[in-house]
Amino acid sequence: MILRKHYLKKLRKLRDQNIIKVITGIRRSGKSTLFKQFQAELLASGVAPRNIISLNLEELENASLLEPHLLNDYIMRLINPGENYYVFLDEIQNVPNFEKLVDSLFVKDFIDVYMTGSNAYMLSGDLATVLSGRYIEISILPFSFAEFAKSYTDTPKAEIFADYFEYGGFPEVANFIHSGAKSEVPDYLDGIYKTVLEKDVRRRREIRSDFDFTNVLKFTMDNIGSQLSPNNIANTLTAGGNAVNRLTVESYLTALTDSFVLYEANRYDIKGKKLLQTLGKYYSVDIGLSRNILDKNPKADRGRLLENIVYLELLRRNKTVQVGKNDSKEVDFVATSHNGTVSYYQVAETMLGADTRERELSALQNIRDHNQKVVLTLDLGNESYDGIRQLYLLDWLLQDTE
């Protein structure tokens, strides 16, 4: 089992703090496994098994608890006076009005509350009102390349990356690969998408047309790294004979971002130092999933998929990630750390061609500040161009950032 060290570190810091820990992320990204790993750490630190209450609210044996008062009563029956408890509630969004239950547990100073959810919708509305200022969200993603690589022994990193690039980073995918069952990966990824569609999209939003919804998803995934808006997506699909209106596209994109299938990166005016309201970019939660949905071979759109990998890695490194605009130039990513440190990134498959090198470098050379500027490529070795660093992407992905 690959330890999710990045997320465990966050949970350790928040242990016994007077705040609700909410783990969010797409289904099968490892939320339940993270709970198990953290619970193992609690046990190793001396916490008694009886003081860890863990419930997966998607399991059939817990179906009778999907009501806040019943679930609260069940938990309280397990508690002995004078003892401290750690309560883990997996897929809490299955409990209607769960915010009332969570608030009831939170106000008890002998309970440390942890919960997971597969839809950002759970953090809106009543929950945001009832628990405002009382919870912290930890967003979990499928395996990074560094995590994925830990499942290999004595394999060149370029070969490992070829698997990662083709199949993606969902934790179970690595098990399929190592058990000689690569042919099963497409069906597994298809199952993830269908589960998300049924449990995290249909239950939250009205999908009037599966055909239109699929068209919007495929168009967006096929244009990863392109500037998009509900309006230009609707116009393009309609011009191609698949009529759909802007409001419908907007609703479907919200459903896909709420269920963590897609992530949106807003545009940022570097020179004007302000966020722009239109023409952001969308990225997939996992390139294996997007390729599976689009039924594309590993050689298709390599540059865009590399960009997608870098975007996700920057998110994992706790960056706020935006798409940069500087006059007429476009910068792939403006990454801002919690302390306000800004870095600029360009992503290219190669910089060996003079035209490509000029294009990628000029976007960064045009920025008149002294923040870090980096170009990530698949070219072996590192280079420097007047303060702009060119780094080998695989080495950058494998950096120990903890």
N, C-alpha and C positions, 0 to 999 in steps of 0.2 A: 504494500500500500504506500503510495506516494504521500508524504506529509505535506499539507498545505501550509508551509511555514509562514508565508506572508500573512495569511489570514489568522493563523494561530497566534502570531505575535500581537495582532490587534486585539484578539480576545483576551490574551493574558493581561494586557494593559488595562482592559475594561473590567476585568474580574472584580467582583465585589464593589464595583462603583455603583452609585445610586442612579442608574440609567438603564433603560431597556435596550438590549442588544438585538437589532433586527438584521438578519442575513437575507439578502435578496439576490436573485439571479435566475437565469433560465433553468428550466428543469434539466436534471441530469448533469448539472455543472459541478456537483459535489457538496451541496449544502448539508445534506444528512450525514455524509461522511465526515465533513468538518466537525459537526456536532459530536460524532463518535470519537474523533481524534482529541477534541478538547475535553470530553468526558474522561477519556483515558488519562489525560494529564491531571485532571482533578483527582482521580483515584490515586494516581502516583504521588500526589502531594499530600495524601492522607485523608481526603474526603471519603466518608463511608458510603458504600453503594446505596444505602437507604436514603441518603441525603441528596441523591440525584434522581429527579423525576423527569422522565423523557417520554414524550408521546408523539408518535407520527399520526397526524390527523387525516391521513389518506388511507391508512390501513383499516381493513374491514372490521377488525376486532374493536376499533375505537369509534365505529359509526354511531354508537349510542351516546357518545359524548359530544356530538356536534351541536351543542346548545350551551350558551355561556354559563347558565346557572348550574347545569348538570356537570359540566367540566370543572367548574370552580369547586363544587361539592366533592367531586372525585379527588381532586388535588388536595383539598384541605383534610380529607380523611387519611391521607398518607403522611400528614405532618404531625410530628410530636412536639409539644410545647418546649420551648427553650433551645431548640436546635435550628441551625441555619440550613437552607435548602437552595439547590440550583434547579430551576424548572426550565425544561427545553420543550418548546411547542413547535413541531415541524409542520409546515404548510398550514399555518394558522388561519389563512384566508378562507378555509373550508368551514369555519365556524361563523355563522351570521352574528353580526354585532360583537365580534370578538374584542373590540376595543374596550368594552365594558369589563370583560373578564381580565384583560391585561392590566387595566387600570386598578382593578381590585387587588391583583397580585402585587403590582408595583408598590402600592402604598404600605405593604407589609415589609418592615425592615429586615425580616429574617428570610426573605425570598429574593434571589437574584434571577431575573427573567431573561431568557434567550428565546428568540423565535425566528422562523424562516418563512419566506413567502416567494412565490414564483410570479408575482405580478405587482408592478409599481402602483397599481390601483389601490392596493391595500394601505399605502402610505398617504392617501389623499382623503378628502372628505372628513368623516367623523373622527377617524383615527388622528389625523393631523390636528383636529380641534381638541379632542379629549386629551391627547398625549403630547401636545405641543411643548417642546423643550425637554421632554422626558425620554426620548429615544435617540439612538444613533444608528444610522444605517451603514452596514458593511456590504458592499456590492461584490459578489463573487463571480468570477468568469471561469470558463473551461481552462484546462491546463495551459500555462505559458509554454513556450518552447523549452525553457530551462526545466520545468517540471516534467514535461513530456520526455525529455532526454534522459531523465533519471531512471526510466524504466528500461533503458538499454545498457548493455555492457560490451565494451570493446568494439564499438561500432563507430566509424567515422561520423563526425557531426554533420557532414554534407548529406550522408545517407539517411541519418535520422531526420534531418530537415526535409528531405524529399518525402518521407512518410507523413510528417506533420503538415507539409504543404498540400498533400493530396487528401489526407483523411481528417485533418483538423485535430483539435485538442480535447474533445469530450473525454473524461477519464476512462470510460469503459472502452473507448476506441483503442487505446493502448493495449488493453487485454485481448481484444480481437486480433490485433496485429501480432502479438507475441504467441498467441495460441494457433497461429497459422490460419486464421479465419478472416482474412482481409475481405473476402468476398461477401461477408455478412455485414460489413460496415454500412453500405448504402441502405439496407433494410432497417438497421438500427437507427440511423439518422432520420430516415423517413418516419419511423415510429416516434421519435422525439418531436418532430414537427407536427405530426397529427395530434399528439397529446397536448402540445401547447395550443394548437388551434382549437381543440375541443374544450379544454379545461380553463385556459387563460384568456382566450379571445371570445369565443361564443358566449361564455357565461357572463361576460362583462359588457359586450357590445353587440349591437344588432348587425349581423352580416347578411345583407339583403341578397347578395349574389356571390357564391363561392368562386364563380368564374372571374368576376371583377376583382375580388380580393386577391386571388392568385395572380392575376395580371399585374396588380399594383406591387405585390411582393416581388415577383420575378423581375419586373422592370427596375425596381429600386435596387435589387441585388445585382442586376446586370449592369448597373451604372454606379457601382460602388466608387467613391472618390470623385464623382461628378457633382457639380452644383445642381441641386434639385429643389423644387417647391411643389406643393400640391397642385398649383396651377399648371406648371409646365409638364408635370406627369400626366394630368388629366388631358391636356391639349395633345400631347404626343400619342397617348393611347387612343384618344378619339380620332385623331387623324389617321391612325392605323386601322380603323374600323371597329375598335372596341370602345364604344362611347361610355364615358364615366364622368361624373361632375366633380368639381374641385372639393366640395364639402365631403363627398364620399371618400375621396382619396385622403383627405385630411383625417377623417375618422379612422380609416384603415391604418394609416401611418402611426397614429396615436396608439392604436391597439397593438401594433407590432413593436413599438418602443416600450409600451407599458409591460409587455410580456418578455422583454429583453431579447427579442429576436434581432431587432435593429437598434443601433445607437445613432443619435444625431449629433453632429459637430457643427456648432454655429460658426459663422464667419466673423473675423475680427479685423478691424481696420488698424494695421500696425502703426501707420503714420498718424492717424487721427486718434489712436488709442481708445477705440470704442467698439462695442459689439454692433454688428449689422443684423437687421431683422429678417433678411431674405437670403435665399439661395445658399443654404447650408449644405452639408454633405451627410450621407448616411453610410454606416458601416455595419457589417454583419457581426453577430456575436461569435461566429466561428466560420472559418473559410471552408472547412469540410462540409458544414451544413449548407452554406450558400451554394457551393459547387454541386452538392447533391440535389438541391431544389432546382437548380438550373440545368442539371445533367450535363455538366461541362467537363472536358478532360483537363488534366493537371497543367497543360501547357497554355491554356486559354487565359488571357488577361493577367499574366504574371505580375506586371507592374502594379495593377490595382490591388491584387491580393496581397502583395508585399506591403503596400500602403495600409491595408486593413490590419495586417499583423502588427505593424508598428503602432497604429492607433490603439489597439487593444493593450499592447505592452505599456504604452504611456499611461493608460488608465490604471493598469495594475500598479504602476509606480507612483500612484496617488497624484497624478497630474490633472489639472483642468486642461482639456485639449480642445483647441479651436482651429479653424482653418484660417490661414493668414492671407490678407490682401494688403499689398503695399503699392499704391498707384496702380499701374497696369499689371504688376507682377503678382503671381500667386505662390504662396508658401504652403507646403503641405500641412504642417502643423506648428501651431504656437502652443507650447506646453508650459504651464505655470504651476510651480510648486506651492505648497501651503504657505511657505514663507515669502512668497512673492517673486521668487527667482524665475526668470523667463528663459526658455531655450527655443530655438527654431530648428525644425527638421525638414529636410527634403528626402524623399525615398525614390530610388531608381534601381532598376535591375542591374545596370552597368553604367559606368562613366567613361568607358573606353572610347566611345565616339566623340569627336570634337563638338559636334552640334549638341549632343545630349549634355556633355560637360558644361558647355556654355550656358545652356538653358537652366540647368539645375543650380549652377553657381551664381548666375546673374540674379536669380530671385533672392538669394541671401546677401549678395554684395550690395544690393539696393537698400538694405536695411541699415539705417544710420544710428545704430546704438552698439554697445559693447557686450551684449548678451551672447551666450554660447550659440554657435551656428554649426550644424552637423548635417552631412549628407550620408545616408545609409545605403549601401549597395551590396550586391553579391560578388563584387570584385575582391579577390584575395588581397590582404594587406591594407595598410592605412596610408593616407596621404594628407597633406595640408596645403591649402591655397589661401595665403594671406589671412590666416586666422580661422578659415573655414576648415573644419576637420572632415575628412572622408573616412568612414569606418566600415569594416566588414560586418554586415548585418548579423551574421550568426554569432560572432564574438560579442556584439552589443547585446543581443538577446540573452546570451549566457552569462552576462555580468552578474555578480553577486551584489544586489542593491540593498540587502538587509543591513 
